[in-house]
Every structure is written in structure tokens, then in C-alpha cells.
Amino acid sequence: MVERAWTIGVDLGGTFLKLALLNPAGEIVARDRLPTGGFEGHDAVLARMAEGIRRLAAQAPAGAVGGVGVGAPGIVDMANGVIDDLPNLPGRWSGVPVTAMLATATGLPVRLINDARAFVVAEHRLGAARGADTALCVTVGTGIGGGIVAHGRVLFGLGGAAGEIGHQIVQPGGIACTCGNRGCVEPLATGPAITAEAIRRCVQGFTTTLPEMVGGDLNQITPELVDRAAEAGDPVAIGTLRDAGYWLGLGLAGAIGTLAPEIVVLGGGVARPGGCYWRAAEQTARTHVHVCDIDRIRFVPAALGYDAGVIGAALWGQSEGSG
């Protein structure tokens, strides 16, 4: 893999575009954040993205920026730099040639990667999975993304889609998933799933402090609030998080049995290290794996936090190879 000195990463989010300029040491030296404005269409979003890229490039030494990486939350054609589907943005961006359009607008080479795989690239190169020969990396937020490190390299698979453990079916015939299946891990174990289940239990009259915590407005319940209530001993919050963690744990068990990783990295806003959800997921995974030595597998929190996606995109933008 050939590496260039300076690089720019872009994390395409439903609400904001996050951009970062990395120096040769992989350190963020400048940032930018712009509203995505997806309702304006992909041309307007890419124009804003190009503007942010040019601003950051101007803060590096002249001619030092060798590439740009863009992480996108959907189905991407990495080889051709085309977004095939963005479920969470208006218009879904079907067949949008992102790399060609941005390269023309910025004069820089551009590479495209799924945002969850960008997270894996970052954690493997600079974070919690650094130095691991085999790793399973999972991030839990509004969705569940992830990826695989095998023989010291990020495994992308056909079309760059490897590692989607959120779309393993763990409850046949269960809740509908955005992927088109039913009973996937994702609609059972994400932040929105936790919120919806907590609200359902409140409405059904379970004994809980959650309504009091939000002044009676159940729409103000969030996964973070449920987590705080669980730490204070609230039975509804504890039960909700344990159930969601159980479903994630089943998905992890299947992936662990397939991969036999030396390390499992958990990130995202929902999987707080040591919290009720984390404990339930890890315990379930350990209980249901019998084909490899689960006691040798470490469960560790992601190290790069909020910056993982944009760092991974930048690292992908500076590399020529598969990770």
C-alpha cells in the first residue's frame, strides 16, 4: 500500500458533513462541519462537500494533500466510486458518481467507502484493533454497522459489503428491517429500537421513572436517558437494555463463530463500555459461542469515538490498496 502525506476525510451524515484534514502522522489538524442539506439534492450536497474540501486543503502545505476519502452510510460501489443507495437521505442517491464529481470539483483524487468500513479502517490502523491479526468491529447507533479484519487487513468482500452483522436474521419473521428482511439484528438492537421499546413499556403502564425523567413527554426518551435510568436501577430501563443487548449478542455470536476473532471492538453511542446493554451483549455472545475458545476473545471499546468515521475515510483516501 502506497501512502501519501496529507489527506482529507469526509463523513457524509444525514444531518451534517464532517470533514477533517490529517497530517502524515494520522493526526487531525483541522476540521469542518457543514449542514448536509440532503433535501436540496445530491448536486448541492456534493458542492458543499467540495467547498469544505477546498477550504481544508488550503490549510495544508501547498500541494501536500494527496487524496480525499468519503465515507457514506449506504450501499456503495467502491471500485467505481458510485453511491447506489443511501436509505437515510432524500432521493436515496441511486447511481451518483461521487468520486468523479468531487475529483472534478477539487482537483484531488477521491475514493469512496462505506462509513462502517471506514470505522473499521480507523480502529484497525490507529485504534482499539491496532496490531490485531483478526478482529470483529461493530458500531451501534441509529443503525448497526461493522466490518472484519482478517490476516491483518480489512476484508471488504463483494462490493465492499462484508461485515454487515446488523443484517443477520436472529428472529425469523420478526420486525421488518430497512434491508427488506424481517428479524434482523438492526431493528431489534439499535438506539431507535431501545427508545421505541422503552416508550411501549411506559404506555403499557410498567412501573418506571422514565416518564418522570422527561416531564411526561415520552417523545423526549432517548437511549442515553434509558441508560441513565438503568444505572439508577429502573426495572423498565434495565429490561429494555438487556433485551436489546441480547439480540446484539446473538448477532455477535454468529459472527464470532464464523470468524474466530482475537478481539471484538464495540463502538457507537449506544454501546457504552460496561453499561447494561454492553454487558448483556457480551454475556449473550459468550454464552452462545461453542466452536472456538471464547475465553481467549477480548471485548474492547472503540478508541477513536466520534472521529472514527472521518479518520477512516481519510486513511482510505490516502491509500492505494484494500486496507
N, C-alpha and C positions, 0 to 999 in steps of 0.2 A: 504494500500500500504506500503510495506517494503522498506525503503531506505538505501542504502549503503553510505559510507562516500565519497569516491573519485570516479570519473567516467571520462570516455573519450568519447567525441563526434566526429563523423566523418561526414562531409558533402561531399557527392560524387557529384562533379560537372563535367560538360563536359570538362572543361579545367584544373581545379585544384581540388585536395583533400584538404579540410580544416579540421584540427584536433585541438581539444582543450582539455586540462585537467582541470576539475572543482574540487574545494575543497568542503568540506562539506557545506559551505555557498552558493554554487552555483556560485562562482566566478571563472573566468578563470585565472589560474595561469601560464599556459604555452600553447604555440601554435606551430603548424607546418603547412606548406603548401607545397604540392608536386604536380608536374605535373601529371595529370590523365593518360595521355598516352593511351587513350582508343583504339587507332589503334593497340596496341600490344596485345589486347585481355584481357578478364576478369581475367585470371590467373595472368598476370603480374600486372594488376591494384590492385588486392587484395593482392599480395605480397608486393607492395609498401605501401599499406594501413597498412598491418600488421607490416611492418618495422616502420612506423610512430607511430603506437600504442605502440609498444615496447619502442620506444625512450621516449614517453611521460610518460609511466608507470614508467620508471626508474627515473623520476623526482619527483614522489610522494613517501611518506614514504613506506618502504618495506611492501608489502602485502596489502597496503591500497586501491588499485584500485579494486573495486568490480564488475565493469561491463563496457561494451562498447556499445554505441548506434550508429547505422549507418543510416543516412538519405539519401534516394535515390530518384531521380527525375523521377519516373515512377510507374508502376503497381507492387506492392509488395504483397507477401503473408506473412503478419506479423506473423501469428501463426506458420508457418513453417520456417520462415527466408529465404525465397526464392524470388529472383527478377524474375518476369515473363516477364517484358518488360521495356527496357529503350530506348525510341524513339530517344533520342539525343546522344546516344553513339554507336559506331560501333559494329555490331553484335547483338545489342539490348538485350543481356544478357538473353535470354529466358531460364528459369528454372535453374538459377545459385543459388546454396545453399550457400549464402553469410555467414550466421551466423555460419554454421558448418565449413566452410573453415577457417574463421577468428578465431574461437574458437580453432581450432586445431593448427593454426599458432601462436597464442598468449598465449594460456592457460587461457584465460579470457572468462567469459560468454558474449555473444554478442546478441543484439536484433536489429531488423530491423524495420524501419518506413519510410513512405513516407515523402519526405522533406517538403512538405507543411504542413502536420500534425505535423512535428517537430517544424515548425514555430509557430503553434497554441499552442503546449505544452509549448514552451518557453514563449510566450506572456501571456498565462494564469497563469503560475506558477510564473513568475518573471517580466512580462512586463505590457503592457497597459491594458490587460484584467484581471489583478490580482484581485482576490476577486469577479469577476463577476459571477453571477449565470448562466446567459445565454449570449452568445456572438457569433458574426459572425466575423471571422478573414479572411482577404483576402490579398494576396500579389501579386503584379503586376510587372512583369519584361519581360523576353522573353516569358513567359507564364503567366497564371493566376492560382494560387493555393489557397487553403484555407481550412477552417475547422470550426467546430462548437463546442461550449461549451454549454452543456445542463445540468441543475441541478448541476452545479459546476464541471462537468467532461468533458473531451474531448470526443466527440462522434465519434467513428471510423466507425461504420456501417459494412456492409457485406464486408469482405476482407480488411477493413481499408480504404474504398474508399469514406467515407462520406465527404461532403463539397466541391465537385468539381464544384463550381459555374461557372468556366470558360467554362464548357461544357453544360451549359444551352443554348437552342436554342432561340435566340432573333430575328433572321432574317431568317425565313423559306426559304430554297432554296438559301441561301446566300453563302458566301465564304466557301470553303472547309476547314475543320478542321482536324488536325492530328488524332483526335479520330475516324474519319470516318463519322461524321455528317457534315452538312452544316449549316452555320449561327450561330455557337456557339459564345458566348461572346469572347472567346480567340482570334480568328483570326481578330476580329474587334477592340480590345481594348488594345492590348499589345504594348510593345516597338517596335517590328518589324512592327506592323500594323501602328503605328504612323509614323515611318520612311518611309514606303512604300507610304503612302498617301501624306505625305509632298513632296516626290520626284515626285509623279504623278502630283501634282498641279504645281510644278515648271516646269516640262516638258511641261505641257499644257499652260504655259505662264501666269499663275496668277501673279499679282503684289506682290512681296515678296523680302525681303532682304536675304533670306536663301542662294541663290547661291553666293551672295557676301560674306557671312559669311564663306563659305567653299572654297573660291577662284575658284568657278566654278566647283569644283569636287563634284557632288551631292552624290557620294558614301560616302562622309565624313559626311553627315547629320545623326544625332543621335537624340533620343528622348530628351536628355538633351539640345541639341542645339535648337530644336524646342521649348522647354520650355523657354529657354532664349529669343528667338525671340518673343515669345508670351508676355512675361513680358515687352518687349520693344514696344509692340503694333503692331507687324507684323500681318496683317489680315489672311494670309495663316496659320501661326503657330497657331493663336487663333482658327480658324475654324477647323483645324485638331485635336487639343486637345479637343475642345468642342464635336466634333463628336465621338471621341474615348471614352471620358468620358460619353457621352450619352449611349453608348452601355453597358459600365460597370454599369452605374446606373440602366439600365433595369434589368441586372442580379442581382444586389444588391436588387432591389425592389422585385423580385420574392423570393429571399432567405429570406428577411426580412418578407414578408407576410407569409412565411411558418414557420419561427422560432420565430418571435417577440422578437428579442434580446434586451437586455438593452443597448448594446454597439456594435458598428461596428468598428473594428480595420483594418486600411488600411496600408499596408507596401509595400516594394519593391522599386526599383529605379525609377519607373515611377510615382507613386502616391505621388508627393511632397505635403506635407501639405500646404493647402491654395493656391496651384497653379491652373492654368486654368483647367487642367484635373480633379483635385480633386473637384473643385467647380462644374464642370459640372456633375460629377458622383453623388455627394451628392444631388445636386438640383434635378436631374432626379429621384433619388431614393425617395426623399421626396415627389415629385410631384405624383409619381405613386403608393404610398402605401396608401390604404384607409381602410385596415382591422384591423389595430392596431394603437395605438397612436404614430405616427411617431415623434411628438414633444418631446416625452419622451426618444427617442433613441439618444444617443450621437455617433458622428462620430469622432474618435480619431486616431492619427498616431501611428503606431507601435513604441515601445520604445527601442527595442534591436538592430535595424538596421542590419548591415552586419553579426552580430554574432548570430542572432536569430536561424537560421537553425542548427548550430553546437551546440548551447546551448540546444536546444530542443532535439536533438539526444542524447546528454549526459544525460539529465534528463530522457529520455526514457530508456537509458541503465542502469540507477541506480534503476529503479522502477520495481516492480513486481505487475502488475495490468494493468488497462486500462486507466491510465492517472490521 
